[in-house]
Amino acid sequence: MARALYNARRDGTPDRQSAVSAREGAAPVVVAEGLGRRFGHLDAVRDLSLEIEDRQIFGFLGPNGAGKTTTIKMLCGLLRPTGGHARVVGFDVTSQHAQIKRHTGYMAQTFSLYPDLTVEENFRFFAGVYGVYGRAAAHRMDELFAQIELDELRGLQAGRLSGGMKQRLGLACALVHRPRLVFLDEPTAGVDPAQRQRVWNFLYALCDAGTALFVTTHYLDEAERCHAVGFMLDGRLIARGTPASMRGQLQDRVVGVEARQAVDAMRALRGVPGVDDVTIHGHELRVFFARPVDAGTVAESLRVAATRAGAPLGRVYPLAPTLEDLFMTYSRRGTAAR
């Protein structure tokens, strides 16, 4: 379904290569400085500074209540900031929110389309909302439905679609007006692995064709697919960078341990000096250290602690950190601070 994006557009708009070439050196699609939103005594978002490049997939991560949705609503022009300022696709979020809406798309996490209308009727309704009518709407529908494999479902009521198909329809409706930036809130929530891969193939093709994507997700393996990611915690953006640079923060701080009595071993190892936390993955324990360590050097202290607890260890070896490891580290710090 991604292949069609690389073909020349029938309505005369530039093909993929032309679109990319025309956008070389383009300004960032999002620039926020000190952005904040307060609800009464609650600071939902505090002092958020962020820059997102053109033609980039940006992953926005954080636990529930961290401020992700509030941030998106401010950047979409749906919610007025109470502090700081931001520009989205070149327009001010406070004074030019109408222009922002014309140049951005938004797909909510929950199915927000009309279940009693057909797939085609839903698309035509949202096309009209964005000012796309008649032949232009029909052409855009043909184009998108072919790309995301909705052609055969045009006459089906939207409420009867599977979770994955609902997500595809929501994405098509968000793209009807060819936005420069699209906000996607949990775009693959409740979607099976095969459907998730198809959605991501389409997102990559969409990005290559010139559309920037702002994606929230709780799937940390999906965050690895993004060009850059940001972590929100308690209303603050606490870290931002490429997945590789983010993982590098835990370099030489994660050690793998084989243990048959995993629960007992986990409890014992959490008491070893220098150990920050321990998590279970089957018969493997992931041991997190507060500072960089050598697996061979710390192996003896880990074995001694586990043996005393009656849960002897197998191999002890270094592990490459993941974004999930980093996410859990940040979450632990936030819980300890609170």
BELFEN-V69731 format. One record per run of one state. SS is the DSSP state (H for helix, E for strand, L for the rest). FROM is the first residue (numbers start at 1). TO is the last residue. If there is no record, write none. Layout:
BEGIN
ss->SS from->FROM to->TO
ss->SS from->FROM to->TO
END
This chain:
BEGIN
ss->L from->1 to->2
ss->H from->3 to->6
ss->L from->7 to->15
ss->H from->16 to->22
ss->L from->23 to->29
ss->E from->30 to->39
ss->L from->40 to->41
ss->E from->42 to->52
ss->L from->53 to->56
ss->E from->57 to->61
ss->L from->62 to->67
ss->H from->68 to->75
ss->L from->76 to->82
ss->E from->83 to->88
ss->L from->89 to->90
ss->E from->91 to->92
ss->L from->93 to->96
ss->H from->97 to->103
ss->E from->104 to->107
ss->L from->108 to->117
ss->E from->118 to->118
ss->H from->119 to->129
ss->L from->130 to->133
ss->H from->134 to->147
ss->L from->148 to->150
ss->H from->151 to->153
ss->L from->154 to->156
ss->E from->157 to->157
ss->H from->158 to->160
ss->L from->161 to->162
ss->H from->163 to->174
ss->L from->175 to->180
ss->E from->181 to->185
ss->L from->186 to->192
ss->H from->193 to->208
ss->L from->209 to->211
ss->E from->212 to->216
ss->L from->217 to->219
ss->H from->220 to->223
ss->L from->224 to->227
ss->E from->228 to->233
ss->L from->234 to->235
ss->E from->236 to->241
ss->L from->242 to->242
ss->H from->243 to->250
ss->L from->251 to->253
ss->E from->254 to->259
ss->L from->260 to->261
ss->H from->262 to->269
ss->L from->270 to->274
ss->E from->275 to->281
ss->L from->282 to->283
ss->E from->284 to->289
ss->L from->290 to->294
ss->H from->295 to->308
ss->L from->309 to->312
ss->E from->313 to->318
ss->L from->319 to->322
ss->H from->323 to->337
ss->L from->338 to->338
END
